[in-house]
Amino acid sequence: IMSILRTVARPLLAAPFIAAGADALLRPQAHRERAERLAPIASKVGVDLDETTSDSAARGLGAAFTVAGIGLATGKFPRVAAAALAALEVPVALANNPVWRSKGKDRLADLSGLLGAAGLVGGALLAAADRDGKPSLSWRRQANRRHKKALKAARASQSQ
């Protein structure tokens, strides 16, 4: 049943990321104002956000969201894709919902948007942690070591 649940849940979780990414790819100018909210942070790392760089940043981010969303939806590297989506969503959520700048009903709308984005980040983090019923890499490594040790001990006892 978990396999069926994953088959349905992953594309549902990926859908808003893919839609937002495709929109940013196709209409970067619609995302320019929100991208420019991050101009003070970008300037601290040496990036000046003007009209051209804002559009390029929106397209790049849109491509990243779209590719990672498709990866999650199709089950191709779903843990990596989900982790990338969670990491990418945080700055976008803050740019899209500047709670600290708004008042009254606008602040409530921004807070609601921020909480919705937090839910998407939480879902993506859960998907990133989902090993699809398989043991973790560290567990498999330890089990392999135990297995080799047991084989070595068995061979040693046979040779005596």
MORA-V79705 format. One record per helix or strand of 3 or more residues. SS is the DSSP state (a for helix, b for strand). FROM is the first residue (numbers start at 1). TO is the last residue. If there is no record, write none. Layout:
# MORA-V79705
[[SS | FROM | TO] [SS | FROM | TO]]
This chain:
# MORA-V79705
[[a | 2 | 26] [a | 28 | 36] [a | 39 | 44] [a | 51 | 74] [a | 78 | 96] [a | 99 | 101] [a | 104 | 129] [a | 137 | 159]]
